[in-house]
Amino acid sequence: MRIKDVAREAGVSTATVSHVINNTKYVTDVTRERVLRAIKSCNYYANAHARTLASGRSNIIGLLVSDISNPFFPELVKSIEDAAFECGYNVILVNTNYDAKRAADYVRRLIELNVAGVALMTTELDSNLIDELASRKVPVVFHNVGTTGERMSDVRVDYASGIEEAVKHLVTLGHQRIAHIAGPRRFRSAGIRRQAFLDSVARNLPGAPTPAIYEGDFKFDGGRRAASEILADRERHTAVLAANDLMALGAMHEFRSSGLSIPRDISLVGFDDITFAALSNPPLTTVCSPRVVIGRKAIEALMATIKHSAPSGEQVQVRTYLVIRGTTARPTQKVAVKPARSSRISSAKT
């Protein structure tokens, strides 16, 4: 069936049918209902390809995430997909595997598909890609890139607020030696969390030595490697704050394998509050980065530039907060640590 058949059945013009389908112009409720009945009666399906050719844009949003195996991202993807569906858009998901070159290649492929917009929920990004997106006038929303402009929005997560709560919680319990397992230096979000940790420790433990920072990779094994270095260090740490939950869970595994009890011997705090955080033994104290809020805010910002032709994008703030569970407690006076199995595991300490 063609759109002309629907128009004939409903007794309206093809333009009116098009406006009802695409929601591009006001149509009275009575007429809209008549058109919808005709669409159902004719078993009509709009030709998405033809609609894309006519409008220059599809109803598809390209979504890029760094690592779909990280439980943080499926929850974010679900939130974005739900919000996009409510707005009448579909989502194409691609996984960059923390590779900026791969991310740039995916974005170019999505542009070739005439996507309506792009949601770059990644930690890695080539600066040249931002310039290309701007020149192509593709609506885009970033995740913690800090760039806004024409058709460009940024959802900025306030990492510092949650990290401040976490450090204050540990200091209140009596911890003086708090280490940090950081994300890779090349990622902006990891750098922000690292600096927020250092600033918070300086505020809450004035006069204390600069805390130790161990390099991780945002993955489970990276947390294990960093924990092995912490165990091998002569400096005694009573608490550790990891830059994400996967590394915190990896560290928990390594600490327990070395004979430590959590939180009796060492306290541990993660970041993100993924589903597995509440299921660990003991349940992980962590900073919540609310994915549902991030996803909805991202789509709202994207729709503002797609549907309403907003002259410029916006910067949206999302606050983080501490969720206290079972991996933090007052420090003990003495900790017996078995020799760390570090011969096969290395990590850079700064």
C-alpha positions as CSV (number, residue, x, y, z in Angstrom):
1,M,0.0,0.0,0.0
2,R,1.1,3.5,-0.8
3,I,0.6,6.8,1.0
4,K,-1.8,7.8,-1.7
5,D,-4.0,4.8,-0.8
6,V,-4.0,5.9,2.9
7,A,-4.9,9.5,1.9
8,R,-7.8,8.2,-0.3
9,E,-9.1,6.0,2.5
10,A,-8.9,8.9,5.1
11,G,-10.2,11.5,2.7
12,V,-7.2,13.8,3.2
13,S,-4.2,14.9,1.2
14,T,-1.0,12.9,1.1
15,A,0.7,15.9,2.8
16,T,-1.7,15.5,5.8
17,V,-0.8,11.8,6.0
18,S,2.9,12.7,6.0
19,H,2.4,15.2,8.8
20,V,0.6,12.7,10.9
21,I,3.3,10.0,10.4
22,N,6.3,12.3,10.9
23,N,4.6,14.7,13.4
24,T,5.9,17.6,11.4
25,K,2.8,19.9,11.5
26,Y,-0.3,20.4,13.6
27,V,-3.2,18.2,12.6
28,T,-6.5,18.2,14.5
29,D,-7.3,15.3,16.7
30,V,-10.2,14.3,14.6
31,T,-8.2,14.2,11.4
32,R,-5.3,12.5,13.0
33,E,-7.5,9.7,14.3
34,R,-9.0,9.3,10.8
35,V,-5.6,9.0,9.3
36,L,-4.4,6.5,11.9
37,R,-7.5,4.4,11.3
38,A,-6.8,4.4,7.6
39,I,-3.1,3.5,8.1
40,K,-4.2,0.5,10.2
41,S,-7.0,-0.4,7.7
42,C,-4.5,-0.3,4.8
43,N,-1.8,-2.1,6.7
44,Y,0.5,0.7,5.6
45,Y,4.2,0.9,6.6
46,A,6.1,4.1,5.9
47,N,9.2,3.7,3.6
48,A,12.0,4.7,6.0
49,H,14.5,5.0,3.1
50,A,12.2,7.3,1.1
51,R,11.6,9.4,4.2
52,T,15.4,9.7,4.8
53,L,15.9,10.8,1.1
54,A,13.1,13.4,1.4
55,S,14.2,14.9,4.7
56,G,18.0,14.4,4.5
57,R,17.9,12.7,8.0
58,S,16.7,9.3,9.3
59,N,15.0,8.6,12.6
60,I,18.1,6.8,13.8
61,I,20.5,7.9,16.5
62,G,24.0,6.6,16.5
63,L,25.2,5.6,20.0
64,L,28.9,5.0,20.7
65,V,30.1,3.4,24.0
66,S,33.6,2.5,25.1
67,D,33.1,-1.1,26.3
68,I,29.8,-2.9,26.2
69,S,31.3,-5.7,28.5
70,N,31.6,-3.1,31.3
71,P,28.3,-3.3,33.2
72,F,28.2,0.5,33.4
73,F,27.4,0.8,29.7
74,P,24.5,-1.7,29.2
75,E,22.5,0.2,31.9
76,L,23.3,3.5,30.1
77,V,22.4,2.1,26.7
78,K,19.0,0.9,28.0
79,S,18.3,4.4,29.4
80,I,19.2,6.0,26.1
81,E,17.2,3.5,24.1
82,D,14.1,3.9,26.2
83,A,14.3,7.7,26.0
84,A,14.9,7.7,22.3
85,F,12.0,5.3,21.7
86,E,9.6,7.6,23.5
87,C,10.7,10.4,21.1
88,G,10.1,8.2,18.0
89,Y,13.7,7.3,17.3
90,N,15.7,4.1,16.9
91,V,19.2,3.5,18.1
92,I,22.2,2.0,16.4
93,L,24.8,0.8,19.0
94,V,28.6,0.5,18.3
95,N,31.4,-0.4,20.7
96,T,34.7,1.5,20.4
97,N,36.8,-0.7,22.8
98,Y,38.5,2.5,24.1
99,D,40.0,3.1,20.7
100,A,39.7,6.8,19.5
101,K,40.5,5.8,15.9
102,R,37.8,3.2,15.9
103,A,35.4,5.8,17.4
104,A,36.2,8.3,14.6
105,D,35.6,5.6,11.9
106,Y,32.3,4.6,13.4
107,V,31.1,8.2,13.5
108,R,31.9,8.7,9.8
109,R,30.0,5.6,8.9
110,L,27.0,6.8,10.9
111,I,27.2,10.2,9.1
112,E,27.0,8.3,5.8
113,L,23.8,6.7,7.1
114,N,22.3,10.2,7.5
115,V,21.6,9.6,11.2
116,A,19.5,12.2,13.0
117,G,22.1,12.6,15.7
118,V,25.0,11.0,17.5
119,A,25.5,10.2,21.2
120,L,29.2,9.8,22.0
121,M,29.1,8.2,25.4
122,T,32.8,7.4,25.3
123,T,35.9,8.3,27.3
124,E,38.1,8.4,24.2
125,L,37.8,11.0,21.5
126,D,39.9,12.5,18.7
127,S,39.7,16.3,18.8
128,N,39.7,16.4,15.0
129,L,36.4,14.4,15.1
130,I,34.7,17.3,17.0
131,D,35.7,19.7,14.2
132,E,34.4,17.3,11.6
133,L,31.0,16.9,13.3
134,A,30.7,20.7,13.6
135,S,31.4,21.1,9.9
136,R,28.8,18.4,9.0
137,K,26.2,20.1,11.2
138,V,25.3,16.7,12.8
139,P,23.5,17.1,16.1
140,V,25.7,15.5,18.8
141,V,25.8,15.0,22.5
142,F,29.1,14.2,24.3
143,H,29.8,12.6,27.7
144,N,32.2,14.7,29.8
145,V,34.1,16.1,26.8
146,G,33.5,19.7,28.0
147,T,32.7,20.9,24.4
148,T,29.4,22.7,23.5
149,G,28.5,24.7,20.4
150,E,26.2,24.8,17.5
151,R,24.2,21.5,17.6
152,M,26.7,20.2,20.2
153,S,25.7,19.4,23.8
154,D,27.7,17.9,26.7
155,V,26.4,15.8,29.6
156,R,29.0,16.6,32.3
157,V,29.1,14.2,35.3
158,D,30.1,15.9,38.5
159,Y,32.7,13.4,39.6
160,A,34.1,15.6,42.3
161,S,30.9,15.7,44.4
162,G,30.8,12.0,44.9
163,I,34.5,11.6,45.4
164,E,34.4,14.4,48.0
165,E,31.6,12.4,49.9
166,A,33.7,9.2,49.6
167,V,36.9,10.8,51.0
168,K,35.0,12.5,53.8
169,H,33.4,9.2,54.7
170,L,36.8,7.4,54.9
171,V,38.4,10.3,56.9
172,T,35.5,10.3,59.3
173,L,36.0,6.6,59.9
174,G,39.6,7.4,60.8
175,H,41.6,6.6,57.6
176,Q,44.7,8.6,57.1
177,R,46.4,6.6,54.3
178,I,44.1,6.4,51.3
179,A,45.3,5.2,47.9
180,H,43.7,5.7,44.5
181,I,43.4,3.3,41.7
182,A,43.1,5.6,38.7
183,G,42.0,5.1,35.1
184,P,44.3,5.5,32.1
185,R,45.9,8.9,31.9
186,R,44.8,9.4,28.2
187,F,41.2,9.5,29.2
188,R,39.8,12.9,30.3
189,S,37.3,11.4,32.7
190,A,40.1,9.4,34.5
191,G,42.1,12.6,34.9
192,I,39.1,14.4,36.3
193,R,38.6,11.7,38.9
194,R,42.3,11.6,39.8
195,Q,42.5,15.3,40.4
196,A,39.2,15.3,42.3
197,F,40.6,12.7,44.6
198,L,43.9,14.6,45.2
199,D,42.0,17.8,45.9
200,S,39.6,16.2,48.3
201,V,42.4,14.5,50.3
202,A,44.2,17.8,50.5
203,R,41.1,19.5,51.9
204,N,40.1,16.7,54.3
205,L,43.6,15.7,55.4
206,P,45.5,18.9,55.5
207,G,49.3,18.4,56.0
208,A,49.1,14.8,55.1
209,P,51.6,13.4,52.4
210,T,50.4,13.4,48.8
211,P,48.4,10.1,48.5
212,A,49.7,7.3,46.4
213,I,48.1,6.8,43.0
214,Y,48.2,3.5,41.1
215,E,47.5,3.1,37.4
216,G,44.6,1.0,36.3
217,D,42.7,0.5,33.0
218,F,39.0,0.7,34.0
219,K,38.9,-3.2,33.8
220,F,38.8,-6.0,36.4
221,D,42.3,-7.2,35.8
222,G,43.6,-3.6,36.0
223,G,42.2,-3.5,39.5
224,R,43.9,-6.7,40.4
225,R,47.3,-5.4,39.1
226,A,47.0,-2.2,41.0
227,A,46.0,-4.0,44.2
228,S,49.1,-6.3,43.8
229,E,51.2,-3.1,43.7
230,I,49.5,-1.7,46.8
231,L,50.2,-5.0,48.7
232,A,53.9,-4.8,47.6
233,D,54.3,-1.2,48.7
234,R,56.1,-0.5,52.0
235,E,53.6,2.2,52.7
236,R,50.6,0.9,54.6
237,H,47.3,1.9,53.1
238,T,44.1,1.4,55.1
239,A,41.7,2.4,52.4
240,V,41.5,2.5,48.6
241,L,39.3,4.5,46.3
242,A,39.1,3.1,42.8
243,A,38.1,5.1,39.7
244,N,35.4,2.6,38.7
245,D,33.7,-0.5,40.2
246,L,35.3,-3.0,37.9
247,M,38.7,-2.1,39.2
248,A,37.4,-2.0,42.8
249,L,36.1,-5.5,42.4
250,G,39.4,-6.6,40.8
251,A,41.2,-5.1,43.8
252,M,38.8,-6.8,46.2
253,H,39.6,-10.2,44.6
254,E,43.4,-9.6,44.9
255,F,43.2,-8.4,48.5
256,R,41.2,-11.4,49.6
257,S,43.5,-13.8,47.7
258,S,46.4,-12.3,49.7
259,G,44.6,-13.0,53.0
260,L,43.1,-9.6,53.8
261,S,39.6,-9.3,55.1
262,I,37.5,-6.4,53.7
263,P,36.7,-4.1,55.4
264,R,38.4,-5.3,58.6
265,D,41.9,-5.0,57.2
266,I,41.4,-2.6,54.3
267,S,38.4,-0.5,53.2
268,L,37.4,-0.2,49.6
269,V,35.3,2.3,47.6
270,G,34.4,2.0,43.9
271,F,32.8,4.4,41.4
272,D,29.7,4.0,39.2
273,D,27.4,1.8,41.3
274,I,27.0,-0.9,38.7
275,T,24.5,-3.7,39.5
276,F,27.3,-6.1,40.6
277,A,28.5,-3.6,43.2
278,A,25.5,-4.5,45.5
279,L,26.0,-8.2,44.8
280,S,29.6,-8.5,45.8
281,N,30.6,-10.1,49.1
282,P,30.7,-7.8,51.0
283,P,28.5,-5.3,49.0
284,L,30.7,-2.6,47.6
285,T,30.6,1.0,48.9
286,T,30.7,3.1,45.8
287,V,30.0,6.5,44.2
288,C,26.8,6.4,42.1
289,S,27.0,7.8,38.6
290,P,23.3,7.6,37.7
291,R,23.0,6.1,34.3
292,V,19.2,6.6,33.9
293,V,19.6,10.3,34.5
294,I,22.7,10.5,32.2
295,G,20.9,8.7,29.4
296,R,17.7,10.8,29.6
297,K,19.6,14.0,29.8
298,A,21.6,13.0,26.8
299,I,18.5,12.3,24.7
300,E,16.8,15.5,25.9
301,A,19.8,17.6,24.8
302,L,20.0,15.8,21.5
303,M,16.3,16.2,20.8
304,A,16.6,20.0,21.5
305,T,18.9,20.3,18.5
306,I,17.2,17.7,16.3
307,K,13.6,18.6,16.7
308,H,13.7,22.2,17.7
309,S,16.7,23.4,15.7
310,A,18.3,24.9,18.8
311,P,21.0,27.4,17.7
312,S,23.5,26.0,20.2
313,G,23.8,23.0,22.4
314,E,23.8,23.0,26.1
315,Q,25.9,21.7,29.0
316,V,23.9,19.5,31.4
317,Q,25.2,18.7,34.9
318,V,24.6,15.4,36.6
319,R,25.6,15.0,40.3
320,T,27.2,11.9,41.8
321,Y,26.7,10.7,45.3
322,L,28.1,8.1,47.8
323,V,26.3,4.8,48.4
324,I,27.6,3.3,51.7
325,R,27.5,-0.5,51.9
326,G,29.8,-3.1,53.5
327,T,33.4,-2.5,52.3
328,T,34.2,0.4,54.5
329,A,34.9,0.4,58.3
330,R,37.3,1.9,60.9
331,P,40.9,1.0,60.3
332,T,42.5,-1.6,62.5
333,Q,45.8,-1.0,64.3
334,K,47.8,-3.7,62.6
335,V,47.5,-5.4,59.2
336,A,49.3,-8.6,58.4
337,V,49.9,-8.9,54.7
338,K,51.1,-11.9,52.9
339,P,53.8,-11.4,50.2
340,A,52.1,-10.1,47.1
341,R,52.1,-12.2,43.9
342,S,53.6,-9.3,42.0
343,S,56.2,-11.1,39.9
344,R,53.6,-11.6,37.1
345,I,51.8,-8.4,37.6
346,S,53.1,-4.9,37.2
347,S,51.5,-1.4,37.4
348,A,52.9,2.1,37.2
349,K,52.7,4.1,40.5
350,T,52.9,7.8,40.5
